[in-house]
């Protein structure tokens, strides 16, 4: 299986603080990879570099064989860790915005996801709860026919019912030949969807591997291993 993402000796520094420290990581096509770690571990910095929003200080990042830029942004669908839509919009405005901006946006799939999430096009974004905004943002991201989906804390801060809906949407609606990279510190809720996991702490990879292989080797769940590593 080919690597859709190749990361070699990746370093990112902010002034005197190093957020990522010589990371080496390959992500295969068709895999769901969990980037796991507490706040401040470098997860969001890594995703922003993959999404083309930040530039690394050193090292190399290749996505489908290309450095982050115009092409990679056309094949990467990115969900940031906060709402990115304007409050004056209605859901229909957000759909039209994505349709105009991304040639791979599937409006029919977006409508199916809206129905699944119990959202309607006429709803105003400033009237939506935090969980509803999370579901709308995910709908827009998953409605693209991307090669790589990058989700930063997709279930953080939402209630258990919304959490289950979001997880079901992720499992059932992303392109099966595509790869997905997900950051989270809510490991117990998400570990069953991961093919591979990476434990990240203060910019360093402490452990990485196949999720099922790690369960068998360590005789514990991915969440229990997380608690053992990070205490």
BELPE-V898001 format. One record per residue. N is the residue number from 0. RES is the residue in three letters. SS is DSSP state (hx for helix, st for strand, lp for the rest). PSI is psi in whole degrees, 0 to 359 (999 if undefined). OMEGA is omega in degrees with one decimal (999 if undefined). Layout:
N:RES:SS:PSI:OMEGA ; N:RES:SS:PSI:OMEGA
//
This chain:
0:UNK:lp:137:-176.4 ; 1:UNK:lp:156:177.2 ; 2:UNK:st:124:175.0 ; 3:UNK:st:332:178.4 ; 4:UNK:st:131:175.4 ; 5:UNK:st:123:-177.9 ; 6:UNK:st:122:-176.5 ; 7:UNK:st:119:175.2 ; 8:UNK:st:44:-176.1 ; 9:UNK:st:124:177.4 ; 10:UNK:st:137:174.5 ; 11:UNK:st:124:179.2 ; 12:UNK:st:142:171.1 ; 13:UNK:st:104:-175.8 ; 14:UNK:lp:245:-177.9 ; 15:UNK:lp:0:-178.2 ; 16:UNK:st:130:179.9 ; 17:UNK:st:117:-178.1 ; 18:UNK:st:327:177.1 ; 19:UNK:st:138:-170.1 ; 20:UNK:st:93:175.1 ; 21:UNK:st:51:-179.9 ; 22:UNK:st:138:171.9 ; 23:UNK:st:121:-175.1 ; 24:UNK:st:133:172.9 ; 25:UNK:st:138:177.9 ; 26:UNK:st:123:-176.4 ; 27:UNK:st:152:174.5 ; 28:UNK:lp:140:176.2 ; 29:UNK:lp:3:-177.5 ; 30:UNK:lp:148:170.5 ; 31:UNK:st:118:-173.2 ; 32:UNK:st:128:176.2 ; 33:UNK:st:126:173.2 ; 34:UNK:st:109:-167.6 ; 35:UNK:st:136:178.0 ; 36:UNK:lp:161:179.2 ; 37:UNK:lp:173:176.0 ; 38:UNK:lp:140:179.5 ; 39:UNK:lp:10:-177.2 ; 40:UNK:lp:349:179.6 ; 41:UNK:lp:6:-175.5 ; 42:UNK:hx:308:-176.7 ; 43:UNK:hx:322:176.4 ; 44:UNK:hx:315:178.8 ; 45:UNK:hx:314:-178.1 ; 46:UNK:hx:322:179.5 ; 47:UNK:hx:327:175.4 ; 48:UNK:hx:317:178.2 ; 49:UNK:hx:325:-179.9 ; 50:UNK:lp:354:179.7 ; 51:UNK:lp:18:-178.5 ; 52:UNK:lp:340:175.5 ; 53:UNK:lp:153:173.9 ; 54:UNK:lp:141:179.1 ; 55:UNK:lp:158:174.4 ; 56:UNK:lp:321:178.4 ; 57:UNK:st:166:175.0 ; 58:UNK:st:184:-174.6 ; 59:UNK:st:138:173.5 ; 60:UNK:st:127:176.2 ; 61:UNK:st:131:176.2 ; 62:UNK:st:117:-172.9 ; 63:UNK:lp:38:177.4 ; 64:UNK:lp:1:-175.7 ; 65:UNK:st:147:172.6 ; 66:UNK:lp:149:178.9 ; 67:UNK:lp:129:-178.1 ; 68:UNK:lp:208:-175.3 ; 69:UNK:hx:313:-178.3 ; 70:UNK:hx:312:-175.8 ; 71:UNK:hx:326:177.5 ; 72:UNK:hx:335:179.7 ; 73:UNK:hx:346:-178.8 ; 74:UNK:hx:358:179.8 ; 75:UNK:st:126:176.5 ; 76:UNK:st:116:-167.5 ; 77:UNK:st:128:173.8 ; 78:UNK:st:108:178.4 ; 79:UNK:lp:174:-175.4 ; 80:UNK:lp:13:176.3 ; 81:UNK:lp:161:-178.9 ; 82:UNK:lp:134:-176.5 ; 83:UNK:lp:12:-178.0 ; 84:UNK:lp:153:179.9 ; 85:UNK:lp:140:-178.0 ; 86:UNK:lp:333:-178.3 ; 87:UNK:lp:345:-176.5 ; 88:UNK:lp:153:159.8 ; 89:UNK:st:165:179.1 ; 90:UNK:hx:323:179.1 ; 91:UNK:hx:323:177.5 ; 92:UNK:hx:319:179.8 ; 93:UNK:hx:320:177.5 ; 94:UNK:hx:313:-179.8 ; 95:UNK:hx:323:177.7 ; 96:UNK:hx:311:-179.7 ; 97:UNK:hx:321:-179.8 ; 98:UNK:hx:320:179.5 ; 99:UNK:hx:329:-170.6 ; 100:UNK:hx:328:-174.1 ; 101:UNK:lp:119:-177.1 ; 102:UNK:lp:341:-179.2 ; 103:UNK:lp:9:-178.8 ; 104:UNK:st:128:-177.7 ; 105:UNK:lp:102:-175.2 ; 106:UNK:hx:324:178.1 ; 107:UNK:hx:319:177.8 ; 108:UNK:hx:322:176.9 ; 109:UNK:hx:318:178.8 ; 110:UNK:hx:321:177.6 ; 111:UNK:hx:319:179.6 ; 112:UNK:hx:321:176.6 ; 113:UNK:hx:317:178.8 ; 114:UNK:hx:316:178.7 ; 115:UNK:hx:322:-178.4 ; 116:UNK:hx:358:-178.2 ; 117:UNK:lp:46:175.8 ; 118:UNK:lp:152:-179.1 ; 119:UNK:lp:148:-175.7 ; 120:UNK:lp:330:-176.4 ; 121:UNK:lp:353:-178.7 ; 122:UNK:lp:140:176.2 ; 123:UNK:st:140:-175.6 ; 124:UNK:hx:325:-179.4 ; 125:UNK:hx:353:176.7 ; 126:UNK:hx:357:-176.4 ; 127:UNK:lp:145:173.3 ; 128:UNK:lp:170:178.6 ; 129:UNK:hx:317:179.8 ; 130:UNK:hx:321:179.0 ; 131:UNK:hx:321:176.7 ; 132:UNK:hx:320:177.2 ; 133:UNK:hx:317:-178.4 ; 134:UNK:hx:323:177.5 ; 135:UNK:hx:313:179.4 ; 136:UNK:hx:317:179.5 ; 137:UNK:hx:322:176.4 ; 138:UNK:hx:313:-179.2 ; 139:UNK:hx:318:-178.3 ; 140:UNK:hx:316:-176.9 ; 141:UNK:hx:341:-179.6 ; 142:UNK:lp:353:173.1 ; 143:UNK:st:147:175.7 ; 144:UNK:lp:71:-172.8 ; 145:UNK:lp:163:172.5 ; 146:UNK:lp:333:-179.3 ; 147:UNK:st:130:173.1 ; 148:UNK:st:129:-178.7 ; 149:UNK:st:115:-174.7 ; 150:UNK:st:119:-179.1 ; 151:UNK:st:107:178.7 ; 152:UNK:lp:61:-174.1 ; 153:UNK:lp:343:-178.8 ; 154:UNK:lp:10:-178.5 ; 155:UNK:lp:131:171.8 ; 156:UNK:lp:13:177.7 ; 157:UNK:lp:158:-176.4 ; 158:UNK:lp:163:-175.3 ; 159:UNK:hx:325:179.8 ; 160:UNK:hx:312:177.6 ; 161:UNK:hx:324:179.4 ; 162:UNK:hx:315:179.8 ; 163:UNK:hx:320:178.7 ; 164:UNK:hx:318:-179.4 ; 165:UNK:hx:316:179.0 ; 166:UNK:hx:318:177.9 ; 167:UNK:hx:321:178.4 ; 168:UNK:hx:318:179.1 ; 169:UNK:hx:312:-176.1 ; 170:UNK:hx:319:-169.5 ; 171:UNK:hx:350:-168.2 ; 172:UNK:hx:355:177.1 ; 173:UNK:lp:157:-177.8 ; 174:UNK:lp:122:-169.5 ; 175:UNK:lp:335:177.7 ; 176:UNK:lp:356:-178.6 ; 177:UNK:lp:169:175.5 ; 178:UNK:st:156:178.4 ; 179:UNK:st:132:177.0 ; 180:UNK:st:123:-174.6 ; 181:UNK:st:128:171.0 ; 182:UNK:st:144:176.6 ; 183:UNK:st:152:165.4 ; 184:UNK:lp:3:174.5 ; 185:UNK:lp:69:-167.7 ; 186:UNK:hx:319:-175.6 ; 187:UNK:hx:324:-177.9 ; 188:UNK:hx:335:-169.6 ; 189:UNK:hx:350:-167.8 ; 190:UNK:hx:334:-176.7 ; 191:UNK:hx:347:179.6 ; 192:UNK:hx:355:-175.6 ; 193:UNK:lp:134:167.7 ; 194:UNK:lp:315:179.6 ; 195:UNK:st:155:178.5 ; 196:UNK:st:151:176.9 ; 197:UNK:st:123:177.4 ; 198:UNK:st:118:-172.6 ; 199:UNK:st:133:179.4 ; 200:UNK:st:121:177.4 ; 201:UNK:lp:42:174.6 ; 202:UNK:lp:1:179.5 ; 203:UNK:st:143:172.5 ; 204:UNK:st:117:179.3 ; 205:UNK:st:328:-178.0 ; 206:UNK:st:142:173.8 ; 207:UNK:st:154:178.2 ; 208:UNK:st:181:175.9 ; 209:UNK:st:132:-173.9 ; 210:UNK:hx:313:-178.3 ; 211:UNK:hx:323:177.5 ; 212:UNK:hx:320:178.2 ; 213:UNK:hx:323:176.6 ; 214:UNK:hx:314:-178.4 ; 215:UNK:hx:318:-177.8 ; 216:UNK:hx:317:-174.6 ; 217:UNK:hx:350:-179.5 ; 218:UNK:lp:44:176.3 ; 219:UNK:lp:163:179.0 ; 220:UNK:lp:167:176.3 ; 221:UNK:hx:324:177.3 ; 222:UNK:hx:317:178.2 ; 223:UNK:hx:322:177.2 ; 224:UNK:hx:321:175.8 ; 225:UNK:hx:313:-178.0 ; 226:UNK:hx:326:177.9 ; 227:UNK:hx:319:-177.8 ; 228:UNK:hx:317:-173.2 ; 229:UNK:hx:355:171.8 ; 230:UNK:lp:999:999
//
